[in-house]
């Protein structure tokens, strides 16, 4: 792409990068909750396509599913039946059992007592769900009940940094059940799009903090005493010396394994009917919960719209025990990723042409996505993706649009400047690569052609102006077509004279050959015009052509902002004009100097320029020069004749007195 100019090209991409750095630092919910979280979901799904996570072997769930309801009746079941289910599970010698079922009110003294007895027998290996109502702005301010106090967090560090959801009401179990087990909350707050991505490791009730069912079950499974589990404000939870990371609100980002059914599960009906292997629960963490639709405990996750809440809790336990929850990258990493994206988008792509810049931005976008997904898959770390992507997309859109505007403007300038000088093909090449035409003026070897109509002044005096103009236009048009046919640059018309050159703006290594072939073609085309004019009763015209090769200054020359022309100036240009004037002295149509002669001589000898006569006519001292130059006549021969080459004699030197 053309190098971008102007302050906007520099300032705007920098401002774009700065804006997204600020947004990354502020993390506005409207972006993070609606866009970034969606991108996290896609990272989960991409991970599962590329590398399927392993299923935890030490965790399983017992589901009160549709099958269970068909065999044992609708939910809720009698608590005596639930007590039987608990006893059946513990007969299998599990490591720990978590009951993801609320008991917010009494059922009957007998059934409550039966459930309490089943729980009490295994109190040291049992955690039961405790319900809380969390409504915005409503927090409990009174004295907490004993059951809450007994299950509250024992240790808190960095209390000033602890921020947690506050519950307004606790759904406490009836008396017999209240003291029969350890309790943990199961409150879940979905994101704005309705998906559950976070586990609240603790919530606040009154002045106390209550750990979640999943966290308490994981601690119990690892034999970690309650006094060894503490909250560290702003960092997470210290679980017996291991930090469980959380965000500022005490939330753990759940690393879901997949859709529902990813964790091994058994039907409660099969457990009650003894249709499972005897050792199925041995030394396992078992979560008991509901999955039937009528039980209303289904969650929307990145993988599924109907994951049982108990399986969500089992997943969290697996994350805690295996140390693989999704971690949020440090803010510095997020900021650096935006800065890298902005720098790469601005400092590299603008130096490329529009198409390559577009492809580069696609590559850069892909690189950001691949790197982000790689870190997510192999390091369980979530680096912000939306802000680097928006930085690249925004900066890229601006740079390409601005560059396209500049390119279009430059293309119009080039087309306006060169369309009357060169062919459309050359104009298009200059537009594709403007560097081929250095518009400020540069030294370059070219071959220049001067052509003039012999006796044009006398011809004009003897004919009507309309006839003169008509014939001149026809002649100049025909000669221009020939010059363009041989890829020449038409410099200018000076009355009846034509100035053209080869070797600029595009470099042409064979510029002398092209100029010679063009000269021969011009004479051939003129013969066709002469025959036409004679048939029309008009006086035919004759021309002389002079060619010279040498180093000149070529470029856009003139008064900037007023009148500029792409032209050539220099001593070798003047020599070309002098040589053209010699055609009348030597009574010939085409004269060339020694340098173009030397450049084409091998072509003539090998018949690549065939059927021509190249004859030295003398050594001439042109006006304004002291050293003579060799001059050669070149003309076409009939196809039946072989080419002829004759060099100049050094004996005769002609001093040119006229123009």
C-alpha positions as CSV (number, residue, x, y, z in Angstrom):
1,X,0.0,0.0,0.0
2,X,1.1,3.5,-0.6
3,X,2.7,4.9,2.5
4,X,0.0,6.8,4.3
5,X,0.4,10.4,4.7
6,X,-1.1,13.0,7.0
7,X,-1.7,13.3,10.7
8,X,-4.9,11.3,10.6
9,X,-3.1,8.2,9.3
10,X,-0.9,8.3,12.3
11,X,-3.2,9.6,15.1
12,X,-6.4,7.6,14.4
13,X,-4.9,4.1,14.7
14,X,-3.1,5.1,17.9
15,X,-6.3,6.6,19.3
16,X,-8.2,3.3,18.4
17,X,-5.5,1.3,20.3
18,X,-5.7,3.6,23.2
19,X,-9.5,3.4,23.4
20,X,-9.4,-0.3,23.5
21,X,-6.7,-0.4,26.1
22,X,-8.9,1.8,28.3
23,X,-11.9,-0.5,27.6
24,X,-9.8,-3.5,28.5
25,X,-8.8,-1.9,31.7
26,X,-12.4,-0.9,32.6
27,X,-14.1,-4.1,31.3
28,X,-17.6,-2.5,30.7
29,X,-20.3,-5.2,31.4
30,X,-22.1,-4.4,28.1
31,X,-19.1,-5.8,26.2
32,X,-17.8,-8.4,28.6
33,X,-21.1,-9.9,29.5
34,X,-22.6,-10.0,26.0
35,X,-19.6,-10.4,23.7
36,X,-16.6,-11.7,25.5
37,X,-18.5,-14.4,27.3
38,X,-19.9,-15.6,23.9
39,X,-16.4,-15.8,22.6
40,X,-15.5,-17.9,25.7
41,X,-18.3,-20.3,24.8
42,X,-16.8,-20.7,21.3
43,X,-13.4,-21.4,22.9
44,X,-15.0,-24.1,24.9
45,X,-16.5,-25.7,21.8
46,X,-13.4,-25.3,19.8
47,X,-11.4,-27.0,22.6
48,X,-13.8,-30.0,22.6
49,X,-13.5,-30.4,18.9
50,X,-9.7,-30.4,19.0
51,X,-9.0,-32.1,22.3
52,X,-11.8,-33.8,24.2
53,X,-11.3,-33.3,28.0
54,X,-10.9,-36.4,30.1
55,X,-13.8,-37.5,32.2
56,X,-13.1,-37.5,36.0
57,X,-13.0,-41.1,37.2
58,X,-13.4,-40.3,40.9
59,X,-16.7,-38.4,40.6
60,X,-20.2,-39.6,39.6
61,X,-23.7,-38.4,40.0
62,X,-26.9,-40.2,41.1
63,X,-29.8,-38.6,39.2
64,X,-33.4,-38.6,40.2
65,X,-34.4,-38.8,36.5
66,X,-37.5,-39.5,34.5
67,X,-36.9,-43.3,35.0
68,X,-36.8,-42.8,38.8
69,X,-40.1,-40.8,38.7
70,X,-41.7,-43.5,36.6
71,X,-40.7,-46.2,39.1
72,X,-41.1,-44.4,42.4
73,X,-43.6,-41.6,41.8
74,X,-43.5,-37.9,41.2
75,X,-41.2,-35.4,42.8
76,X,-40.7,-34.5,45.6
77,X,-40.2,-38.0,47.0
78,X,-41.0,-38.9,50.6
79,X,-38.0,-38.2,52.7
80,X,-38.0,-41.8,54.0
81,X,-37.4,-42.9,50.4
82,X,-34.6,-40.3,50.1
83,X,-33.1,-41.7,53.3
84,X,-33.1,-45.1,51.8
85,X,-31.3,-43.8,48.7
86,X,-28.6,-42.2,50.9
87,X,-28.1,-45.4,52.9
88,X,-27.8,-47.4,49.7
89,X,-25.1,-45.0,48.4
90,X,-23.1,-45.2,51.6
91,X,-23.3,-49.0,51.5
92,X,-21.1,-48.6,48.5
93,X,-18.4,-46.9,50.7
94,X,-18.0,-43.6,48.9
95,X,-15.4,-41.1,49.9
96,X,-17.9,-38.3,50.3
97,X,-21.5,-37.6,49.2
98,X,-23.1,-34.3,48.3
99,X,-26.9,-33.9,48.4
100,X,-28.0,-31.2,45.9
101,X,-31.5,-31.1,47.3
102,X,-33.2,-28.4,49.4
103,X,-35.2,-29.3,52.6
104,X,-36.7,-25.8,53.4
105,X,-39.7,-27.0,55.4
106,X,-41.0,-30.0,57.4
107,X,-42.6,-32.9,55.7
108,X,-43.7,-35.2,58.6
109,X,-42.0,-36.0,61.9
110,X,-41.4,-39.6,60.8
111,X,-40.0,-38.9,57.4
112,X,-37.9,-35.9,58.7
113,X,-36.5,-38.1,61.4
114,X,-35.7,-41.0,59.0
115,X,-33.8,-38.6,56.7
116,X,-32.0,-37.0,59.7
117,X,-30.9,-40.4,61.0
118,X,-29.5,-41.4,57.6
119,X,-27.6,-38.1,57.4
120,X,-26.4,-38.3,60.9
121,X,-24.9,-41.7,60.5
122,X,-22.6,-40.3,57.8
123,X,-22.3,-36.7,58.9
124,X,-18.5,-36.7,58.5
125,X,-18.8,-37.6,54.9
126,X,-21.9,-35.7,53.9
127,X,-22.6,-32.2,52.6
128,X,-26.2,-31.0,52.0
129,X,-27.5,-28.1,50.0
130,X,-28.7,-25.0,51.9
131,X,-31.0,-22.6,50.0
132,X,-30.7,-18.8,50.0
133,X,-32.7,-16.1,48.3
134,X,-30.5,-13.4,46.7
135,X,-32.4,-10.3,45.5
136,X,-30.7,-7.2,44.4
137,X,-30.3,-4.6,47.2
138,X,-31.8,-6.9,49.9
139,X,-29.4,-8.1,52.5
140,X,-30.1,-9.9,55.8
141,X,-29.2,-7.6,58.7
142,X,-30.3,-9.7,61.8
143,X,-28.8,-12.4,63.8
144,X,-28.0,-15.6,61.8
145,X,-29.4,-19.0,62.8
146,X,-27.2,-21.5,64.5
147,X,-27.1,-23.7,61.4
148,X,-25.7,-20.8,59.3
149,X,-23.3,-19.9,62.0
150,X,-22.0,-23.4,62.4
151,X,-21.4,-23.7,58.7
152,X,-19.9,-20.2,58.2
153,X,-16.4,-19.6,57.0
154,X,-13.8,-19.7,59.8
155,X,-11.0,-17.6,58.3
156,X,-11.0,-14.5,56.1
157,X,-7.9,-12.7,54.9
158,X,-8.0,-9.3,53.2
159,X,-11.5,-8.7,54.4
160,X,-11.6,-5.2,52.9
161,X,-11.3,-6.7,49.4
162,X,-13.9,-9.4,49.9
163,X,-17.0,-8.7,47.7
164,X,-19.7,-11.3,47.6
165,X,-23.4,-11.7,46.7
166,X,-25.5,-11.0,49.8
167,X,-28.5,-13.2,50.6
168,X,-31.6,-11.7,52.0
169,X,-33.1,-15.0,53.3
170,X,-32.0,-18.5,54.2
171,X,-34.2,-21.5,53.4
172,X,-33.4,-23.5,56.5
173,X,-34.2,-27.2,57.0
174,X,-36.4,-28.4,59.9
175,X,-34.9,-29.1,63.2
176,X,-33.9,-32.8,62.9
177,X,-32.3,-32.3,59.6
178,X,-30.6,-29.0,60.5
179,X,-28.0,-30.6,62.7
180,X,-27.5,-33.8,60.8
181,X,-25.0,-32.7,58.2
182,X,-22.6,-30.1,56.9
183,X,-24.2,-27.6,54.6
184,X,-23.1,-25.5,51.7
185,X,-25.1,-23.1,49.5
186,X,-26.0,-23.9,45.9
187,X,-27.0,-20.5,44.8
188,X,-26.2,-19.9,41.1
189,X,-26.4,-16.6,39.2
190,X,-26.5,-16.8,35.4
191,X,-24.9,-14.3,33.2
192,X,-27.0,-11.7,31.3
193,X,-27.5,-14.1,28.4
194,X,-29.0,-16.7,30.8
195,X,-25.9,-19.0,30.8
196,X,-24.3,-20.3,34.0
197,X,-20.6,-19.8,33.7
198,X,-19.6,-19.1,37.3
199,X,-19.6,-20.8,40.7
200,X,-20.0,-18.5,43.7
201,X,-17.5,-20.1,46.0
202,X,-19.1,-18.2,48.9
203,X,-22.0,-15.9,49.5
204,X,-22.7,-13.5,52.4
205,X,-25.6,-13.8,54.8
206,X,-25.7,-11.3,57.6
207,X,-22.1,-11.0,58.8
208,X,-21.2,-14.5,57.9
209,X,-19.9,-16.1,54.7
210,X,-21.0,-19.5,53.5
211,X,-19.0,-21.8,51.2
212,X,-20.7,-23.5,48.3
213,X,-21.7,-27.1,48.3
214,X,-19.1,-28.0,45.7
215,X,-16.3,-26.3,47.6
216,X,-17.2,-28.0,50.9
217,X,-17.5,-31.3,49.2
218,X,-14.1,-30.9,47.5
219,X,-12.5,-30.0,50.8
220,X,-14.1,-32.9,52.6
221,X,-13.0,-35.3,49.8
222,X,-9.4,-34.2,50.3
223,X,-9.5,-34.4,54.1
224,X,-9.1,-30.7,54.6
225,X,-10.4,-29.5,57.9
226,X,-12.8,-26.5,57.9
227,X,-10.4,-24.3,59.7
228,X,-7.9,-24.9,56.9
229,X,-10.2,-23.3,54.3
230,X,-10.3,-19.5,54.2
231,X,-11.3,-16.7,52.0
232,X,-8.6,-14.4,50.5
233,X,-10.2,-11.2,49.4
234,X,-9.6,-10.4,45.7
235,X,-7.7,-13.6,45.1
236,X,-9.8,-16.7,45.8
237,X,-10.1,-19.4,48.5
238,X,-7.2,-21.0,50.3
239,X,-8.0,-24.7,50.3
240,X,-5.5,-26.3,52.7
241,X,-2.6,-24.3,51.1
242,X,-3.8,-24.4,47.6
243,X,-5.3,-21.3,46.1
244,X,-8.6,-21.7,44.3
245,X,-8.7,-18.6,42.0
246,X,-11.7,-16.4,41.8
247,X,-12.7,-13.0,40.5
248,X,-13.3,-10.0,42.8
249,X,-16.7,-11.3,43.6
250,X,-15.5,-14.7,44.8
251,X,-16.6,-16.5,41.6
252,X,-14.8,-19.4,40.0
253,X,-15.0,-19.6,36.2
254,X,-16.4,-23.2,35.6
255,X,-14.3,-25.3,33.2
256,X,-17.2,-27.4,31.8
257,X,-16.3,-30.8,30.3
258,X,-19.1,-30.8,27.8
259,X,-22.8,-31.0,27.6
260,X,-25.0,-32.9,30.1
261,X,-24.0,-36.5,30.7
262,X,-20.3,-35.7,30.5
263,X,-19.8,-36.9,34.0
264,X,-20.7,-40.5,34.8
265,X,-24.2,-40.8,36.2
266,X,-26.5,-43.4,37.5
267,X,-30.3,-43.5,37.9
268,X,-31.5,-43.3,41.5
269,X,-34.0,-46.0,40.5
270,X,-31.2,-48.3,39.6
271,X,-29.5,-47.6,43.0
272,X,-32.6,-48.2,44.9
273,X,-33.3,-51.4,43.0
274,X,-29.7,-52.6,43.4
275,X,-29.1,-52.6,39.6
276,X,-25.7,-51.1,39.9
277,X,-22.3,-52.7,40.6
278,X,-21.5,-53.2,44.2
279,X,-18.3,-51.3,44.0
280,X,-19.6,-48.5,41.8
281,X,-19.4,-45.9,44.6
282,X,-16.3,-47.2,46.4
283,X,-13.9,-44.3,47.2
284,X,-15.8,-42.0,44.9
285,X,-17.2,-38.5,45.3
286,X,-21.0,-39.0,44.7
287,X,-23.4,-36.1,44.0
288,X,-27.1,-36.7,44.4
289,X,-29.6,-34.5,42.6
290,X,-32.5,-34.2,40.2
291,X,-32.5,-34.2,36.4
292,X,-36.1,-34.8,35.5
293,X,-37.6,-31.9,33.7
294,X,-40.4,-31.6,36.3
295,X,-37.9,-31.0,39.1
296,X,-36.9,-27.6,37.6
297,X,-33.1,-27.9,38.4
298,X,-31.8,-27.5,34.8
299,X,-29.1,-25.0,33.9
300,X,-28.1,-23.3,30.7
301,X,-24.3,-23.7,30.1
302,X,-22.0,-22.9,27.1
303,X,-22.6,-26.5,26.0
304,X,-26.2,-27.2,26.9
305,X,-29.6,-25.7,27.6
306,X,-30.6,-28.4,30.1
307,X,-27.7,-29.5,32.3
308,X,-28.8,-30.7,35.7
309,X,-27.6,-28.5,38.5
310,X,-26.1,-31.5,40.3
311,X,-23.8,-32.1,37.3
312,X,-22.7,-28.5,37.4
313,X,-21.7,-29.0,41.0
314,X,-19.9,-32.2,40.1
315,X,-18.0,-30.3,37.4
316,X,-17.0,-27.6,39.9
317,X,-15.7,-30.2,42.4
318,X,-13.6,-31.7,39.6
319,X,-12.2,-28.3,38.7
320,X,-11.3,-27.7,42.4
321,X,-9.7,-31.1,43.0
322,X,-7.9,-31.3,39.7
323,X,-6.8,-27.6,39.8
324,X,-8.1,-26.8,36.3
325,X,-10.8,-24.1,36.6
326,X,-10.6,-21.4,33.9
327,X,-8.3,-18.7,35.1
328,X,-8.5,-15.0,34.1
329,X,-5.3,-13.7,32.7
330,X,-3.7,-10.8,34.6
331,X,-4.9,-7.4,33.5
332,X,-1.4,-6.6,32.2
333,X,-1.6,-9.5,29.8
334,X,-4.9,-8.2,28.4
335,X,-3.5,-4.7,28.0
336,X,-0.4,-6.0,26.3
337,X,-2.5,-8.1,23.9
338,X,-4.4,-5.0,22.8
339,X,-1.2,-3.1,22.5
340,X,0.4,-5.8,20.4
341,X,-2.7,-6.0,18.2
342,X,-2.7,-2.2,17.7
343,X,1.1,-2.1,16.9
344,X,1.0,-5.0,14.5
345,X,-2.1,-3.6,12.8
346,X,-0.6,-0.1,12.3
347,X,3.1,-0.5,11.9
348,X,3.1,-3.3,9.4
349,X,0.0,-3.4,7.3
350,X,0.0,0.3,6.1
351,X,3.3,-0.4,4.3
352,X,1.5,-2.9,2.1
353,X,-0.8,-2.4,-0.8
354,X,-4.6,-2.7,-0.1
355,X,-5.1,-6.3,-1.1
356,X,-2.0,-7.5,0.9
357,X,-3.0,-5.3,3.8
358,X,-6.4,-6.9,3.8
359,X,-4.9,-10.4,3.7
360,X,-2.5,-9.4,6.5
361,X,-5.3,-8.2,8.7
362,X,-7.1,-11.6,8.1
363,X,-3.8,-13.3,9.1
364,X,-3.4,-11.1,12.2
365,X,-7.0,-11.7,13.2
366,X,-6.5,-15.5,12.8
367,X,-3.2,-15.3,14.8
368,X,-5.0,-13.6,17.7
369,X,-7.7,-16.2,17.7
370,X,-5.3,-19.1,17.4
371,X,-3.1,-17.8,20.2
372,X,-6.0,-17.1,22.4
373,X,-7.5,-20.5,21.9
374,X,-4.1,-22.2,22.4
375,X,-3.7,-20.5,25.8
376,X,-7.3,-21.4,26.7
377,X,-6.9,-25.0,25.8
378,X,-3.5,-25.8,27.2
379,X,-3.3,-23.4,30.1
380,X,-7.0,-23.1,31.1
381,X,-6.5,-19.3,30.9
382,X,-8.9,-16.8,29.5
383,X,-7.1,-13.9,27.8
384,X,-9.5,-11.3,26.6
385,X,-10.2,-11.8,22.9
386,X,-12.7,-9.1,22.0
387,X,-10.5,-6.0,22.6
388,X,-7.5,-7.2,20.5
389,X,-9.9,-8.3,17.7
390,X,-11.8,-5.0,17.8
391,X,-8.5,-3.2,17.7
392,X,-7.4,-5.0,14.6
393,X,-10.8,-4.7,12.9
394,X,-11.1,-1.0,13.7
395,X,-7.5,-0.1,12.9
396,X,-7.6,-2.3,9.8
397,X,-10.8,-0.9,8.6
398,X,-9.5,2.6,9.0
399,X,-6.1,1.9,7.5
400,X,-7.5,0.1,4.5
401,X,-10.2,2.7,3.9
402,X,-7.8,5.6,4.3
403,X,-5.2,3.8,2.3
404,X,-7.7,3.1,-0.4
405,X,-8.7,6.7,-0.5
406,X,-5.1,7.7,-0.8
407,X,-4.5,5.1,-3.5
408,X,-7.5,6.2,-5.4
409,X,-6.4,9.8,-5.2
410,X,-2.9,8.9,-6.3
411,X,-4.3,6.7,-9.1
412,X,-6.3,9.6,-10.3
413,X,-3.2,11.8,-10.3
414,X,-1.2,9.2,-12.1
415,X,-4.0,8.6,-14.6
416,X,-4.4,12.3,-15.2
417,X,-0.6,12.8,-15.5
418,X,0.2,9.8,-17.7
419,X,-2.9,8.9,-19.7
420,X,-1.9,11.2,-22.5
421,X,1.7,10.1,-22.5
422,X,1.6,6.3,-22.3
423,X,-0.7,3.3,-23.0
424,X,-3.5,2.2,-20.6
425,X,-1.4,-0.9,-19.7
426,X,1.5,1.3,-18.6
427,X,-0.9,3.6,-16.6
428,X,-2.3,0.6,-14.8
429,X,1.2,-0.7,-14.0
430,X,2.1,2.7,-12.6
431,X,-1.1,2.7,-10.5
432,X,-0.2,-0.8,-9.1
433,X,3.3,0.3,-8.3
434,X,3.6,4.1,-8.2
435,X,7.3,3.7,-7.2
436,X,8.0,2.9,-10.9
437,X,7.5,6.6,-11.7
438,X,9.6,8.8,-9.5
439,X,7.8,12.1,-10.0
440,X,10.4,14.4,-8.5
441,X,12.9,13.8,-11.3
442,X,15.7,11.3,-11.5
443,X,18.6,10.3,-13.7
444,X,17.9,7.5,-16.1
445,X,19.2,6.2,-19.4
446,X,16.5,6.5,-22.1
447,X,16.2,6.7,-25.9
448,X,14.6,9.8,-27.1
449,X,12.8,10.3,-30.5
450,X,12.3,13.5,-32.3
451,X,10.1,13.6,-35.4
452,X,9.3,16.6,-37.6
453,X,7.4,17.2,-40.9
454,X,9.7,18.4,-43.6
455,X,8.6,21.7,-45.1
456,X,5.6,22.0,-43.0
457,X,5.7,25.8,-42.9
458,X,5.6,26.0,-46.7
459,X,2.8,23.4,-46.8
460,X,0.8,25.4,-44.3
461,X,1.1,28.6,-46.4
462,X,-0.2,26.8,-49.6
463,X,-3.3,25.1,-48.0
464,X,-6.3,26.2,-46.2
465,X,-6.0,26.1,-42.4
466,X,-8.9,23.6,-42.1
467,X,-7.1,21.2,-44.5
468,X,-3.8,21.6,-42.6
469,X,-5.4,21.0,-39.3
470,X,-7.3,17.9,-40.6
471,X,-4.1,16.3,-42.1
472,X,-2.0,17.2,-39.1
473,X,-4.5,15.6,-36.7
474,X,-4.7,12.5,-38.8
475,X,-0.9,12.3,-39.0
476,X,-0.4,12.9,-35.3
477,X,-3.1,10.4,-34.3
478,X,-1.5,7.7,-36.5
479,X,2.0,8.4,-35.2
480,X,0.7,8.3,-31.6
481,X,-0.9,4.9,-32.1
482,X,2.5,3.6,-33.4
483,X,4.4,5.1,-30.5
484,X,2.0,3.5,-28.0
485,X,2.2,0.2,-30.0
486,X,5.9,0.1,-29.2
487,X,5.3,1.1,-25.6
488,X,6.8,4.5,-25.9
489,X,6.0,7.6,-23.8
490,X,4.6,10.4,-25.7
491,X,6.3,13.5,-24.3
492,X,4.7,16.3,-26.3
493,X,3.6,17.8,-29.7
494,X,5.5,20.9,-30.7
495,X,3.5,22.1,-33.6
496,X,4.0,19.4,-36.2
497,X,6.9,17.9,-34.2
498,X,6.6,14.8,-32.0
499,X,8.8,14.1,-29.0
500,X,8.7,10.6,-27.4
501,X,11.0,8.5,-25.3
502,X,11.6,4.9,-24.0
503,X,12.9,3.8,-20.6
504,X,10.6,5.8,-18.4
505,X,8.3,5.9,-16.5
506,X,8.6,2.1,-16.7
507,X,12.2,0.8,-17.0
508,X,12.7,-0.9,-20.3
509,X,16.1,-2.6,-20.8
510,X,15.5,-2.7,-24.6
511,X,14.5,0.9,-24.9
512,X,16.8,1.5,-27.9
513,X,15.4,-1.5,-29.8
514,X,11.8,-0.4,-29.1
515,X,12.6,3.2,-30.3
516,X,14.2,1.9,-33.5
517,X,11.3,-0.5,-34.3
518,X,8.9,2.3,-33.6
519,X,10.8,4.6,-36.0
520,X,10.7,2.0,-38.8
521,X,7.0,1.5,-38.1
522,X,6.3,5.2,-38.2
523,X,7.8,5.5,-41.7
524,X,5.8,2.4,-42.8
525,X,2.6,4.0,-41.4
526,X,3.4,7.3,-43.1
527,X,3.7,5.5,-46.4
528,X,0.2,4.2,-46.0
529,X,-1.0,7.8,-45.2
530,X,0.8,9.2,-48.2
531,X,-0.9,6.7,-50.5
532,X,-4.2,7.7,-49.0
533,X,-3.6,11.4,-49.3
534,X,-2.5,11.0,-52.9
535,X,-5.7,9.1,-53.7
536,X,-7.6,12.0,-52.2
537,X,-5.7,14.6,-54.3
538,X,-3.9,15.9,-51.2
539,X,-0.2,16.8,-51.0
540,X,1.5,14.0,-49.0
541,X,3.8,14.8,-46.1
542,X,7.3,13.7,-45.4
543,X,9.0,13.4,-42.0
544,X,12.4,13.1,-40.4
545,X,13.1,11.1,-37.3
546,X,16.2,11.4,-35.0
547,X,17.1,9.0,-32.2
548,X,19.6,9.4,-29.4
549,X,20.3,7.4,-26.3
550,X,21.8,8.7,-23.0
551,X,21.4,9.6,-19.4
552,X,18.9,12.4,-18.8
553,X,16.7,13.8,-16.1
554,X,13.2,12.4,-16.3
555,X,10.3,13.3,-14.1
556,X,7.4,15.7,-13.3
557,X,8.8,19.1,-14.2
558,X,7.2,22.5,-14.1
559,X,5.5,24.9,-11.8
560,X,4.0,23.0,-8.9
561,X,0.3,23.6,-8.5
562,X,0.1,25.3,-11.9
563,X,1.6,23.4,-14.8
564,X,3.5,20.2,-14.5
565,X,4.6,17.8,-17.3
566,X,6.2,14.5,-17.2
567,X,9.2,15.0,-19.6
568,X,12.9,14.6,-20.1
569,X,15.6,17.2,-20.1
570,X,19.3,17.1,-20.6
571,X,22.1,17.2,-23.2
572,X,21.2,13.9,-24.8
573,X,17.7,15.3,-25.4
574,X,19.2,18.2,-27.3
575,X,21.4,15.9,-29.3
576,X,18.3,13.9,-30.4
577,X,16.7,17.1,-31.7
578,X,19.9,18.1,-33.6
579,X,20.1,14.6,-35.1
580,X,16.5,14.9,-36.4
581,X,17.4,18.1,-38.2
582,X,20.2,16.3,-40.0
583,X,17.7,14.1,-41.8
584,X,17.1,16.8,-44.4
585,X,20.8,17.4,-44.9
586,X,21.4,13.7,-45.5
587,X,18.1,13.3,-47.4
588,X,16.9,10.4,-45.2
589,X,14.0,9.6,-42.9
590,X,15.7,8.1,-39.8
591,X,19.0,9.0,-38.2
592,X,20.4,7.4,-35.0
593,X,23.5,8.2,-33.0
594,X,26.2,5.8,-32.0
595,X,24.8,4.5,-28.7
596,X,21.5,3.2,-30.0
597,X,23.5,1.8,-33.0
598,X,25.7,-0.2,-30.6
599,X,22.6,-1.4,-28.7
600,X,20.9,-2.8,-31.7
601,X,23.8,-4.0,-33.9
602,X,23.7,-7.5,-32.5
603,X,20.0,-7.7,-33.1
604,X,20.5,-6.8,-36.7
605,X,23.4,-9.2,-37.1
606,X,21.3,-12.1,-35.7
607,X,18.2,-11.0,-37.7
608,X,16.1,-10.3,-34.7
609,X,15.7,-6.9,-36.4
610,X,15.6,-8.1,-39.9
611,X,15.6,-6.6,-43.4
612,X,17.1,-3.3,-42.5
613,X,20.0,-1.2,-43.7
614,X,22.1,0.5,-41.1
615,X,24.7,2.8,-42.7
616,X,27.1,5.3,-41.1
617,X,26.6,8.7,-42.8
618,X,29.3,10.6,-41.0
619,X,30.8,12.2,-38.0
620,X,28.9,15.4,-37.2
621,X,29.7,18.3,-34.8
622,X,26.3,19.5,-33.9
623,X,25.6,23.1,-32.8
624,X,26.8,23.7,-29.3
625,X,29.2,20.7,-29.3
626,X,32.9,20.4,-30.0
627,X,33.3,16.6,-30.1
628,X,31.8,15.0,-33.2
629,X,29.1,12.3,-32.9
630,X,28.6,9.3,-35.3
631,X,25.4,9.4,-37.1
632,X,23.8,6.4,-38.8
633,X,20.9,6.1,-41.3
634,X,18.5,3.2,-40.8
635,X,15.8,2.1,-43.1
636,X,13.7,-0.9,-44.0
637,X,14.6,-3.2,-46.9
638,X,12.3,-5.4,-48.9
639,X,11.7,-8.9,-47.3
640,X,13.8,-10.5,-50.1
641,X,16.9,-8.5,-49.1
642,X,19.3,-9.3,-46.3
643,X,20.2,-6.7,-43.7
644,X,23.2,-4.4,-44.4
645,X,25.5,-2.9,-41.8
646,X,28.2,-0.2,-42.6
647,X,30.0,1.7,-39.9
648,X,31.1,5.4,-40.2
649,X,34.4,6.5,-41.6
650,X,36.6,8.5,-39.2
651,X,38.0,10.6,-42.1
652,X,35.2,13.1,-42.7
653,X,33.8,15.4,-40.0
654,X,30.9,17.5,-40.8
655,X,30.3,20.8,-38.8
656,X,26.6,21.6,-38.6
657,X,25.9,25.3,-38.9
658,X,22.1,25.4,-38.9
659,X,19.6,24.4,-36.3
